[in-house]
Amino acid sequence: MLLSVTACQGFALAGPAEQDGNARPVVLTTFTVLADMAHNVAGDDLDVRSIAKPGAEIHGYEPTPLDIAKATEADLILDNGFGLESWFAQFIEQIEVPHVVVTRGITPIDIASDAYAGKPNPHAWMSPEAGVTYVENMVTAFSDLDPDHAANYAQRGAQYAAEIRAVGEQLTTELAELPAAQRALVTCEGAFAYLARDAGLTERYIWPVNAEQQATPRQIAGVIEFVRESEVPAVFCESTVSDRPMRQVAEAAGAQFGGTLYVDSLSTADGPVPTYLDLLSHDAATILAGLTSSKDAS
């Protein structure tokens, strides 16, 4: 079974922007996955917060006046880049706070179809290898922000990167055992290009990014045809969108609905994926269970 390595989730989600009375610099991230990663590097030296709450869809997020107010009190903002936060450019124009793009140094995988063809797939954190680069960029950004604790950030970053690598190695080992006929990952959103690359899976999806959540008949028909012809045993959907279109695919193609995957958001603390490491392990376990199951199972 996959490793269960759970890092602590100690970032703030809502709440006031005060600095807890101890003058810690405030780091604001765009969504919960980045916030959890950032907290593992920051420890108690920084006050890490997330704009989006658990379960929120980040692609089409609409910042509120409260978000802008919180951002003006931040000392640093981290965003993913690669076009993930389509709202971020206008958001950042309204405030004068330094920001760092944590995908810096990662070679993107381009989206292959539909209106987004040729644009970078933003979900690089779904590759543990790329996740280590996120951590390295955070170490640099936090050390620049707070040089007095640079050694702490470097130490925590190295330890956290090792944990990410361990989960990644176990993930790819487990998924590598899938037979050739079962090595197709079919999801609602095309969010798994990096994970599919790492694990040697063929990726297929209904829509390229969750900014377009309304599946067209043509998109659904194409996925049904692929699932039928490839005899894919199970299909999946992400937690932040409706799984109704994928359940339609499963029924029409004679496949199982294999379960819910997490990509754009962590769960709450008592949910299945309260941390980034949990997210990777949960998704790999769900994919493995679905693709190794019998299509005739209930």
C-alpha positions as CSV (number, residue, x, y, z in Angstrom):
1,M,0.0,0.0,0.0
2,L,1.0,3.6,-0.5
3,L,2.9,5.4,2.2
4,S,0.9,7.5,4.5
5,V,3.1,10.5,5.3
6,T,1.1,13.3,6.8
7,A,2.6,16.7,7.2
8,C,1.0,19.2,9.5
9,Q,-1.6,21.6,8.2
10,G,-1.1,24.7,10.3
11,F,-2.0,27.5,7.9
12,A,-4.9,29.9,8.5
13,L,-7.9,29.7,6.1
14,A,-10.1,32.6,7.0
15,G,-9.9,34.7,10.1
16,P,-8.3,38.1,10.7
17,A,-5.0,39.1,9.2
18,E,-3.4,40.1,12.4
19,Q,0.0,38.7,13.1
20,D,-0.8,36.9,16.4
21,G,1.0,39.5,18.4
22,N,4.4,38.1,17.6
23,A,5.3,40.1,14.5
24,R,5.6,37.1,12.2
25,P,5.7,38.0,8.5
26,V,2.4,37.0,6.8
27,V,2.6,34.8,3.7
28,L,-0.6,34.5,1.6
29,T,-1.1,31.7,-0.9
30,T,-3.7,31.5,-3.5
31,F,-5.0,28.0,-2.6
32,T,-4.8,25.3,0.1
33,V,-2.3,23.0,-1.6
34,L,0.3,25.8,-1.7
35,A,-0.6,26.8,1.8
36,D,0.1,23.4,3.2
37,M,3.4,23.1,1.4
38,A,4.4,26.6,2.5
39,H,3.6,25.9,6.1
40,N,5.8,22.8,6.1
41,V,8.7,25.1,5.0
42,A,7.7,28.1,7.2
43,G,7.1,26.3,10.5
44,D,6.3,28.8,13.2
45,D,8.5,31.5,11.7
46,L,5.9,32.7,9.3
47,D,2.1,33.2,9.4
48,V,0.9,31.2,6.3
49,R,-2.6,31.8,5.0
50,S,-4.7,30.7,2.1
51,I,-7.0,32.9,0.0
52,A,-9.2,30.0,-1.1
53,K,-10.8,27.7,1.4
54,P,-10.8,23.8,1.4
55,G,-13.1,22.6,-1.4
56,A,-13.0,25.8,-3.4
57,E,-12.5,25.6,-7.2
58,I,-9.4,27.7,-7.8
59,H,-9.6,28.2,-11.6
60,G,-12.7,30.3,-11.5
61,Y,-12.3,31.8,-8.0
62,E,-13.7,35.3,-7.5
63,P,-11.7,37.3,-4.9
64,T,-13.8,39.2,-2.4
65,P,-13.1,42.6,-0.9
66,L,-12.0,40.7,2.3
67,D,-9.4,38.8,0.2
68,I,-8.0,42.1,-1.1
69,A,-8.0,43.5,2.4
70,K,-6.1,40.5,3.7
71,A,-3.6,40.7,0.8
72,T,-2.7,44.3,1.6
73,E,-1.6,43.2,5.0
74,A,0.6,40.3,3.7
75,D,4.3,40.5,3.4
76,L,4.5,38.0,0.5
77,I,2.0,36.3,-1.8
78,L,2.7,32.9,-3.4
79,D,0.9,31.9,-6.6
80,N,1.2,28.8,-8.8
81,G,1.4,30.5,-12.2
82,F,1.0,28.6,-15.5
83,G,-2.4,30.2,-15.9
84,L,-4.0,28.4,-12.9
85,E,-5.2,31.5,-11.1
86,S,-6.9,33.3,-14.1
87,W,-8.1,36.0,-11.7
88,F,-4.7,36.6,-10.1
89,A,-3.3,39.2,-12.5
90,Q,-6.1,41.7,-11.8
91,F,-6.0,40.8,-8.1
92,I,-2.3,41.6,-7.7
93,E,-2.7,44.9,-9.6
94,Q,-4.8,46.2,-6.8
95,I,-2.2,45.8,-4.1
96,E,1.5,46.5,-3.7
97,V,2.8,43.2,-2.2
98,P,5.7,41.2,-3.5
99,H,4.7,37.9,-5.0
100,V,6.6,34.8,-6.1
101,V,5.5,32.2,-8.7
102,V,6.3,28.8,-7.2
103,T,6.5,27.0,-10.6
104,R,9.6,28.9,-11.5
105,G,12.1,26.5,-13.1
106,I,9.5,23.8,-14.0
107,T,9.1,22.9,-17.7
108,P,5.4,22.9,-18.3
109,I,3.4,20.2,-20.2
110,D,1.2,21.9,-22.7
111,I,-2.5,21.3,-22.9
112,A,-3.2,19.3,-26.0
113,S,-6.8,19.9,-26.9
114,D,-9.7,22.3,-27.1
115,A,-9.5,26.1,-26.6
116,Y,-6.6,25.8,-24.2
117,A,-4.4,23.8,-26.6
118,G,-0.7,25.0,-26.4
119,K,-1.1,26.7,-23.0
120,P,0.7,25.3,-20.0
121,N,-1.1,22.7,-17.9
122,P,-1.0,24.4,-14.5
123,H,-1.2,21.3,-12.3
124,A,2.5,20.7,-11.9
125,W,2.2,20.0,-8.2
126,M,0.6,16.6,-9.1
127,S,4.2,15.5,-9.9
128,P,6.1,14.9,-6.7
129,E,9.3,15.7,-8.6
130,A,7.9,19.1,-9.5
131,G,6.6,19.4,-5.9
132,V,10.2,19.4,-4.7
133,T,10.8,22.4,-7.0
134,Y,7.9,24.2,-5.4
135,V,9.5,23.6,-2.0
136,E,12.9,24.9,-3.2
137,N,11.3,28.1,-4.5
138,M,9.6,28.6,-1.2
139,V,12.8,28.1,0.7
140,T,14.4,30.8,-1.4
141,A,11.4,33.2,-1.1
142,F,11.1,32.8,2.6
143,S,14.9,33.2,3.1
144,D,14.7,36.5,1.1
145,L,11.7,37.6,3.2
146,D,13.1,36.7,6.5
147,P,16.9,36.2,6.4
148,D,17.2,35.7,10.1
149,H,15.5,32.3,9.8
150,A,17.0,31.2,6.5
151,A,18.7,28.2,8.1
152,N,15.3,27.0,9.5
153,Y,13.7,27.3,6.1
154,A,16.5,25.4,4.4
155,Q,16.4,22.6,7.0
156,R,12.6,22.2,6.9
157,G,12.6,22.4,3.1
158,A,15.2,19.6,2.8
159,Q,13.2,17.4,5.2
160,Y,9.9,18.1,3.5
161,A,11.4,17.5,0.0
162,A,12.6,14.1,1.2
163,E,9.1,13.2,2.4
164,I,7.7,14.3,-1.0
165,R,10.3,12.2,-2.8
166,A,9.4,9.2,-0.7
167,V,5.7,9.4,-1.5
168,G,6.5,10.0,-5.1
169,E,8.8,6.9,-5.3
170,Q,6.1,4.7,-3.7
171,L,3.4,6.2,-5.9
172,T,5.3,5.5,-9.2
173,T,6.3,2.0,-8.0
174,E,2.7,1.1,-7.2
175,L,1.2,2.5,-10.4
176,A,4.0,0.9,-12.5
177,E,2.6,-2.5,-11.6
178,L,-0.6,-1.8,-13.6
179,P,-0.9,-4.1,-16.7
180,A,-0.5,-2.3,-20.1
181,A,-4.2,-2.7,-20.8
182,Q,-5.1,-0.8,-17.6
183,R,-2.7,2.1,-17.9
184,A,-5.3,4.7,-18.9
185,L,-6.4,7.5,-16.5
186,V,-9.7,9.0,-17.5
187,T,-10.8,12.1,-15.4
188,C,-13.2,15.0,-15.6
189,E,-10.4,17.7,-15.8
190,G,-7.1,17.3,-17.6
191,A,-5.3,17.8,-14.3
192,F,-3.1,14.7,-14.3
193,A,-0.7,15.2,-17.1
194,Y,2.3,15.5,-14.8
195,L,1.3,12.5,-12.7
196,A,0.5,10.5,-15.8
197,R,3.9,11.3,-17.2
198,D,5.7,10.2,-14.0
199,A,3.7,7.0,-13.8
200,G,3.6,6.1,-17.5
201,L,-0.2,6.4,-17.8
202,T,-2.2,7.5,-20.8
203,E,-4.3,10.5,-19.8
204,R,-7.8,11.3,-21.2
205,Y,-10.3,13.8,-19.8
206,I,-13.6,15.5,-20.6
207,W,-12.5,19.1,-20.4
208,P,-9.0,20.5,-20.2
209,V,-9.4,22.9,-17.2
210,N,-12.2,23.4,-14.7
211,A,-12.8,26.9,-16.0
212,E,-15.0,25.1,-18.5
213,Q,-17.0,22.7,-16.3
214,Q,-20.0,22.3,-18.7
215,A,-19.2,19.2,-20.7
216,T,-20.3,19.3,-24.3
217,P,-22.0,16.3,-25.9
218,R,-19.0,16.0,-28.2
219,Q,-16.6,15.9,-25.3
220,I,-18.6,13.2,-23.5
221,A,-19.0,11.1,-26.7
222,G,-15.3,11.2,-27.3
223,V,-14.5,10.0,-23.9
224,I,-17.1,7.2,-24.0
225,E,-15.6,6.0,-27.3
226,F,-12.1,6.0,-25.8
227,V,-13.2,4.1,-22.7
228,R,-15.1,1.5,-24.7
229,E,-12.3,1.0,-27.3
230,S,-9.6,0.9,-24.7
231,E,-11.7,-1.2,-22.3
232,V,-10.8,1.1,-19.4
233,P,-12.1,-0.5,-16.2
234,A,-12.7,2.7,-14.2
235,V,-13.0,6.4,-14.6
236,F,-12.7,9.2,-12.1
237,C,-13.6,12.8,-11.3
238,E,-12.2,15.6,-9.1
239,S,-13.6,16.8,-5.8
240,T,-14.2,20.4,-6.8
241,V,-16.6,19.7,-9.7
242,S,-19.7,17.6,-10.3
243,D,-19.1,14.0,-11.2
244,R,-22.3,13.7,-13.1
245,P,-20.7,13.8,-16.6
246,M,-18.2,11.2,-15.7
247,R,-20.8,8.9,-14.2
248,Q,-22.6,9.3,-17.6
249,V,-19.5,8.2,-19.3
250,A,-19.1,5.2,-17.0
251,E,-22.6,4.0,-17.6
252,A,-22.5,4.4,-21.3
253,A,-19.1,2.8,-21.7
254,G,-19.6,-0.1,-19.3
255,A,-16.9,1.1,-16.9
256,Q,-17.0,1.7,-13.1
257,F,-16.9,5.1,-11.5
258,G,-13.6,4.6,-9.6
259,G,-13.9,7.4,-7.1
260,T,-13.1,11.0,-6.3
261,L,-9.6,12.4,-6.9
262,Y,-8.2,15.6,-5.3
263,V,-6.2,18.1,-7.2
264,D,-7.1,21.8,-6.8
265,S,-8.0,21.8,-3.1
266,L,-7.2,19.9,0.1
267,S,-10.1,18.7,2.3
268,T,-10.8,20.0,5.7
269,A,-8.6,18.7,8.5
270,D,-11.0,15.8,9.2
271,G,-11.4,14.9,5.5
272,P,-9.4,12.4,3.4
273,V,-6.7,14.7,2.2
274,P,-5.9,17.4,4.8
275,T,-2.3,17.7,3.4
276,Y,-0.5,17.7,0.1
277,L,1.2,14.4,0.9
278,D,-2.2,12.9,1.7
279,L,-3.5,14.2,-1.6
280,L,-0.8,12.4,-3.6
281,S,-1.2,9.1,-1.6
282,H,-5.0,9.2,-1.8
283,D,-5.1,9.8,-5.5
284,A,-2.6,7.1,-6.3
285,A,-4.4,4.5,-4.1
286,T,-7.8,5.4,-5.6
287,I,-6.4,5.2,-9.2
288,L,-4.7,1.9,-8.5
289,A,-7.8,0.4,-6.9
290,G,-10.1,1.5,-9.7
291,L,-7.8,0.4,-12.6
292,T,-7.2,-3.1,-11.0
293,S,-10.8,-3.8,-10.3
294,S,-13.1,-5.9,-12.5
295,K,-15.4,-3.9,-14.8
296,D,-18.2,-6.2,-13.7
297,A,-17.7,-5.5,-10.0
298,S,-20.6,-3.7,-8.3
